């Protein structure tokens, strides 16, 4: 049974292409063969080459393991770190929320 991958928008394909190329260049700068990185990552050489060609069909876990072998695993932490749009939306929701005055304590001895 073959695995199917979702078709991506051209913009997303370009982004993945840059990620794949950066991964390949990082390996080459360290003068590591595909076989060496694949063995250290516990994946097949073919899986690594597929990841370097087209990450769309690869798992995020595989990407993390390969980044770890290259000493770049903390780069993954930078993803969506500076979420400017998300922060603006959150600020807009907070500022538009009406605040109620705190409830007054009930007087239980009241007649």
C-alpha positions in Angstrom: 0.0 0.0 0.0 1.6 3.3 -1.0 1.5 6.4 1.2 -0.2 9.5 -0.2 0.9 13.0 0.5 -1.3 16.0 0.4 -0.8 18.5 -2.3 0.6 21.7 -1.2 0.1 25.3 -2.3 3.0 26.6 -4.4 3.9 29.0 -1.6 4.2 26.1 0.8 6.2 24.0 -1.7 8.7 26.8 -2.0 9.1 27.0 1.8 9.6 23.3 2.1 12.1 23.4 -0.7 14.2 26.0 1.2 14.0 23.9 4.4 15.1 20.8 2.5 18.0 22.6 0.8 19.1 24.1 4.1 19.1 20.7 5.7 21.2 19.3 2.9 23.6 22.2 3.0 24.0 21.8 6.8 24.9 18.1 6.2 27.4 19.0 3.5 29.0 21.8 5.5 29.7 19.3 8.2 31.3 17.0 5.6 29.0 14.1 6.6 27.7 11.6 4.0 24.0 10.8 3.7 24.9 7.3 4.9 26.6 8.6 8.1 23.7 11.0 9.0 21.1 8.3 8.3 22.9 5.7 10.4 23.2 8.2 13.3 19.6 9.2 13.0 18.4 5.6 12.8 16.8 6.0 9.5 17.5 4.7 6.0 19.7 6.6 3.6 16.7 6.7 1.2 14.5 8.3 3.9 17.2 11.0 4.5 17.5 11.7 0.8 13.7 11.9 0.5 13.7 14.4 3.4 16.4 16.5 1.7 14.4 16.4 -1.6 10.9 16.9 -0.4 9.9 17.2 3.3 6.2 17.0 2.5 6.1 13.2 2.8 8.4 13.1 5.8 7.4 13.1 9.5 8.3 16.0 11.8 9.9 13.4 14.1 12.3 12.3 11.3 13.2 16.0 10.7 13.9 16.5 14.4 16.1 13.4 14.6 18.1 14.5 11.6 18.4 18.1 13.0 19.6 16.5 16.2 22.4 14.6 14.4 23.5 17.8 12.8 23.4 19.7 16.1 20.5 21.9 14.9 17.6 20.6 17.0 17.1 23.9 18.8 16.4 25.5 15.5 13.0 23.8 15.6 12.2 25.8 18.7 12.3 29.0 16.6 9.2 28.0 14.7 6.3 30.3 15.4 8.3 31.9 18.3 7.6 35.4 17.3 3.9 35.0 16.4 3.1 38.7 15.7 -0.3 38.0 14.2 -1.3 35.8 17.1 -0.2 38.3 19.7 -2.1 41.1 17.9 -5.3 39.0 17.8 -4.9 38.1 21.5 -4.4 41.8 22.4 -7.4 42.8 20.4 -9.6 40.2 22.2 -8.3 41.3 25.6 -8.9 45.0 24.9 -12.4 44.4 23.5 -13.5 42.3 26.5 -15.7 44.2 28.9 -14.7 43.8 32.4 -17.3 43.5 35.1 -17.0 44.9 38.6 -16.2 42.2 41.2 -19.1 40.7 43.0 -19.8 42.1 46.4 -19.7 39.6 49.2 -23.1 38.4 50.4 -24.2 39.5 53.9 -25.4 36.3 55.5 -26.7 38.0 58.6 -29.0 40.2 56.6 -32.7 40.3 57.6 
